[in-house]
Amino acid sequence: MSKPRRSRVQGGWADPPKKKDVRSDMNRIKPPEVPIWTGKNIDQASSSSTHKFQYVQPSAEELQQKPSDIIINKGGVYDISEGNNGISRLRFFPDFLQREEADGYFAELYESLPWKQTTSVKNGISYIQPRLTAWIGDLPYTYSGITHHPDSKWVKPLPDIKDKIEDLIGYKFNSLLCNLYRNDKDGVEWHCDDEPELGPQPIIASISLGDTRNFELRKKPVPNTGDYSLSQVVRMPLKHGSLLIMEGATQDDWQHRVPKEYHDRDSRINLTFRVIYPAK
Ligand SMILES: O=C(O)CCC(=O)C(=O)O
């Protein structure tokens, strides 16, 4: 018979394992009076406190989740919602203008348009808009509590850009709001373009020139409680030379904005072509 082998442990040789009386060990281990998982400690704590934990089933509204944001950066037609007002549709053409063409348009318009910083009125408080604008068209346009009279004629190269969009979508515009975001600190807050002079369900064509900025849309809550915390958000990085068309119920059912950025941005010009109807 071979000798029981000893195993090597740190600092010496371990004794060979002794035989154990397993049954006597079991007699010595006492089961806890209350199993740990019954939450004995919680009950004990609550006996010295007036607050008792009670599970309450969350309501259907509380269980409702905010849908994840949608990022659109590829060209195409996007029906972003359908409801009582109909379909909200975006059409996106990321490379509508060629790079050199877009470079030329940016340089020309940056210099030639009579850019000015205007004041808006919201809830009776007036504030200076964090961007420069120019309004072009035969009729005035009232938005953000201020009436804008035409600032400029259709200077070159605006008619060329307008023709190009109209050829693509088969729809004619008579007015143009130009925005100049000088840097990352400029932007436009949540709003929708639903002024009466735009008519019902306006088609708006938006050209971007210069640095890329995020354009965001958020779904209006139904019924419109003003609480947008669970709203679907669509985010589109609008790059140099891109064209975005908003149509259908987009202005009825969604708001949009260009947020200020936390990182440096160069200037961006945005041209939004619209139709303005004479006041009735
Ligand atoms: O700059 C943009 O892309 C959007 C501008 C805008 O929201 C507006 O002019 O109503």
The ligand as an SDF file (V2000), in Angstrom:
LIG
                    3D

 10  9  0  0  0  0  0  0  0  0999 V2000
  -31.6420   76.1610  -39.9840 O   0  0  0  0  0  0  0  0  0  0  0  0
  -32.4390   75.2690  -40.1810 C   0  0  0  0  0  0  0  0  0  0  0  0
  -32.1160   74.1950  -40.6880 O   0  0  0  0  0  0  0  0  0  0  0  0
  -33.8780   75.4240  -39.7380 C   0  0  0  0  0  0  0  0  0  0  0  0
  -34.3900   76.8260  -39.7240 C   0  0  0  0  0  0  0  0  0  0  0  0
  -35.7740   76.9190  -39.1930 C   0  0  0  0  0  0  0  0  0  0  0  0
  -36.1960   76.1320  -38.4060 O   0  0  0  0  0  0  0  0  0  0  0  0
  -36.6490   77.9640  -39.6550 C   0  0  0  0  0  0  0  0  0  0  0  0
  -36.2110   78.8740  -40.3590 O   0  0  0  0  0  0  0  0  0  0  0  0
  -37.8550   77.9190  -39.3190 O   0  0  0  0  0  0  0  0  0  0  0  0
  1  2  2  0
  2  3  1  0
  2  4  1  0
  4  5  1  0
  5  6  1  0
  6  7  2  0
  6  8  1  0
  8  9  2  0
  8 10  1  0
M  END
$$$$
